[in-house]
Amino acid sequence: MKIAFTGATGHFGSIVAEALLKSVPADSLVASVRNPEKAENLRARGVDVRQGDFDKPETLDAAFAGVDRLLIVSADGDNDTRIRQHKAAVDAAVRAGVGFIAYTSVGRADSSSLFLAPVHKETEQFIRESGIPYSFLRNNWYLENEAGSIQAVQAGAPWLTSAGEGKVGWATRRDYAEAAAAVLTSEGHNNTVYELSGTPVTQAELAAIVGEVLGKEVQVQQVDDAAYSSIMAGAGVPEAALPIVVGIQRAIREGALDITSGDFAKLLQRPLTPLSEGVRELLKA
Ligand SMILES: NC(=O)c1ccc[n+]([C@@H]2O[C@H](COP(=O)([O-])OP(=O)(O)OC[C@H]3O[C@@H](n4cnc5c(N)ncnc54)[C@H](OP(=O)(O)O)[C@@H]3O)[C@@H](O)[C@H]2O)c1
């Protein structure tokens, strides 16, 4: 059984690699990466490192050859680029005769108001149309996305948000990656859709957890989207990124990430890492 995973030199994929190496032999693993020289550590541990660049479909044919199960870690560009890249990966998986695709999607990809959702909706559709058995790993929201806010609070700033009482199913990137590894190494996941969400909490609740870890009271500053945008601009967020950060706050306010599901702990076969522990790790980094 050959298990391949893309993005192995990224944050998520490198944790997947570690998790897989703990549960299956290294020689059953294929790391598909766009820059193999960045994956020397995996090669040194016996993983078959192959070049697989979503922008060079011919490389994907070789990268996916002989692979039984494939994890496609979503790429990180703009929406149009990612849709093209993900389509290239799915098409190559079909050509290579891959038997199963797991894909890192986003919460309620088919109906979410989040600006990121269309990429995932389309990719899920490509995979469904491919006829390859699949598992959609609808990752809710990395706690790591809030590293900047957590560090700002540590430095004395209030917790700033325009998301109101909207809740988010935050969990650590490590938990999401370990769930992906579990899907790749166990049975019974054909044609599944997993909503991988921590227990949804509000911004104020997360700020209180950060406060507990830091041992101080954290002020929560609720503002409207316009104020959020101008404060973010003042803090150095590039102009092009402002609609994105504001759009995330708006979507959270509208409930896009307020998803309750038991799928996550079921896949991990353990409780999720508490947010307080995740915050502690982030503060150490
Ligand atoms: N749910 C959430 O909260 C959340 C948050 C952040 C990101 N995400 C999604 O999850 C994905 C993984 O997250 P992450 O933290 O691991 O991000 P990341 O470190 O930026 O990983 C993205 C990976 O995509 C690879 N990639 C980009 N373009 C590629 C191409 N043309 N061909 C092959 N591989 C390509 C990158 O390769 P290199 O290593 O060569 O750069 C990298 O390994 C992100 O890309 C994004 O889609 C979700």
The ligand as an SDF file (V2000), in Angstrom:
LIG
                    3D

 48 52  0  0  0  0  0  0  0  0999 V2000
   -8.6430   25.9430    7.8010 N   0  0  0  0  0  0  0  0  0  0  0  0
   -7.7280   26.8480    8.0810 C   0  0  0  0  0  0  0  0  0  0  0  0
   -7.7680   27.5330    9.0950 O   0  0  0  0  0  0  0  0  0  0  0  0
   -6.5750   27.0520    7.1540 C   0  0  0  0  0  0  0  0  0  0  0  0
   -5.6100   27.9950    7.4980 C   0  0  0  0  0  0  0  0  0  0  0  0
   -4.5190   28.1540    6.6530 C   0  0  0  0  0  0  0  0  0  0  0  0
   -4.4170   27.4040    5.5040 C   0  0  0  0  0  0  0  0  0  0  0  0
   -5.3860   26.5020    5.2040 N   0  0  0  0  0  0  0  0  0  0  0  0
   -5.3140   25.6690    3.9770 C   0  0  0  0  0  0  0  0  0  0  0  0
   -4.5540   24.5190    4.3100 O   0  0  0  0  0  0  0  0  0  0  0  0
   -3.4240   24.4140    3.4490 C   0  0  0  0  0  0  0  0  0  0  0  0
   -2.2530   23.8730    4.2410 C   0  0  0  0  0  0  0  0  0  0  0  0
   -1.9900   24.7800    5.2820 O   0  0  0  0  0  0  0  0  0  0  0  0
   -0.4990   25.0780    5.7220 P   0  0  0  0  0  0  0  0  0  0  0  0
   -0.5950   25.7860    6.9930 O   0  0  0  0  0  0  0  0  0  0  0  0
    0.3200   23.8480    5.6110 O   0  0  0  0  0  0  0  0  0  0  0  0
   -0.0500   26.0850    4.5780 O   0  0  0  0  0  0  0  0  0  0  0  0
    1.3410   26.1240    3.8130 P   0  0  0  0  0  0  0  0  0  0  0  0
    2.4570   25.8130    4.7610 O   0  0  0  0  0  0  0  0  0  0  0  0
    1.3740   27.3970    3.0510 O   0  0  0  0  0  0  0  0  0  0  0  0
    1.2140   24.8940    2.8090 O   0  0  0  0  0  0  0  0  0  0  0  0
    0.7670   25.0050    1.4980 C   0  0  0  0  0  0  0  0  0  0  0  0
    1.4460   23.8900    0.7330 C   0  0  0  0  0  0  0  0  0  0  0  0
    0.9900   23.9240   -0.6180 O   0  0  0  0  0  0  0  0  0  0  0  0
    2.1340   23.6670   -1.4110 C   0  0  0  0  0  0  0  0  0  0  0  0
    1.9730   24.1920   -2.7540 N   0  0  0  0  0  0  0  0  0  0  0  0
    1.7230   25.4690   -3.1190 C   0  0  0  0  0  0  0  0  0  0  0  0
    1.7270   25.5830   -4.4630 N   0  0  0  0  0  0  0  0  0  0  0  0
    2.0240   24.3560   -4.9440 C   0  0  0  0  0  0  0  0  0  0  0  0
    2.2190   23.8300   -6.2400 C   0  0  0  0  0  0  0  0  0  0  0  0
    2.1440   24.6140   -7.3360 N   0  0  0  0  0  0  0  0  0  0  0  0
    2.4870   22.5160   -6.3710 N   0  0  0  0  0  0  0  0  0  0  0  0
    2.5930   21.7160   -5.3010 C   0  0  0  0  0  0  0  0  0  0  0  0
    2.4500   22.1570   -4.0310 N   0  0  0  0  0  0  0  0  0  0  0  0
    2.1720   23.4630   -3.8620 C   0  0  0  0  0  0  0  0  0  0  0  0
    3.2580   24.4160   -0.7110 C   0  0  0  0  0  0  0  0  0  0  0  0
    4.4990   23.9440   -1.1750 O   0  0  0  0  0  0  0  0  0  0  0  0
    5.8990   24.5350   -0.6320 P   0  0  0  0  0  0  0  0  0  0  0  0
    6.1560   23.7910    0.6520 O   0  0  0  0  0  0  0  0  0  0  0  0
    6.8540   24.2200   -1.7110 O   0  0  0  0  0  0  0  0  0  0  0  0
    5.7080   26.0050   -0.4170 O   0  0  0  0  0  0  0  0  0  0  0  0
    2.9670   24.0700    0.7370 C   0  0  0  0  0  0  0  0  0  0  0  0
    3.5880   22.8590    1.0930 O   0  0  0  0  0  0  0  0  0  0  0  0
   -3.2080   25.8340    2.8960 C   0  0  0  0  0  0  0  0  0  0  0  0
   -2.5420   25.7900    1.6640 O   0  0  0  0  0  0  0  0  0  0  0  0
   -4.6170   26.3410    2.8060 C   0  0  0  0  0  0  0  0  0  0  0  0
   -5.2380   25.8700    1.6100 O   0  0  0  0  0  0  0  0  0  0  0  0
   -6.4440   26.3010    6.0060 C   0  0  0  0  0  0  0  0  0  0  0  0
  1  2  1  0
  2  3  2  0
  2  4  1  0
  4  5  1  0
  4 48  2  0
  5  6  2  0
  6  7  1  0
  7  8  2  0
  8  9  1  0
  8 48  1  0
  9 10  1  0
  9 46  1  0
 10 11  1  0
 11 12  1  0
 11 44  1  0
 12 13  1  0
 13 14  1  0
 14 15  2  0
 14 16  1  0
 14 17  1  0
 17 18  1  0
 18 19  2  0
 18 20  1  0
 18 21  1  0
 21 22  1  0
 22 23  1  0
 23 24  1  0
 23 42  1  0
 24 25  1  0
 25 26  1  0
 25 36  1  0
 26 27  1  0
 26 35  1  0
 27 28  2  0
 28 29  1  0
 29 30  1  0
 29 35  2  0
 30 31  1  0
 30 32  2  0
 32 33  1  0
 33 34  2  0
 34 35  1  0
 36 37  1  0
 36 42  1  0
 37 38  1  0
 38 39  2  0
 38 40  1  0
 38 41  1  0
 42 43  1  0
 44 45  1  0
 44 46  1  0
 46 47  1  0
M  CHG  2   8   1  16  -1
M  END
$$$$
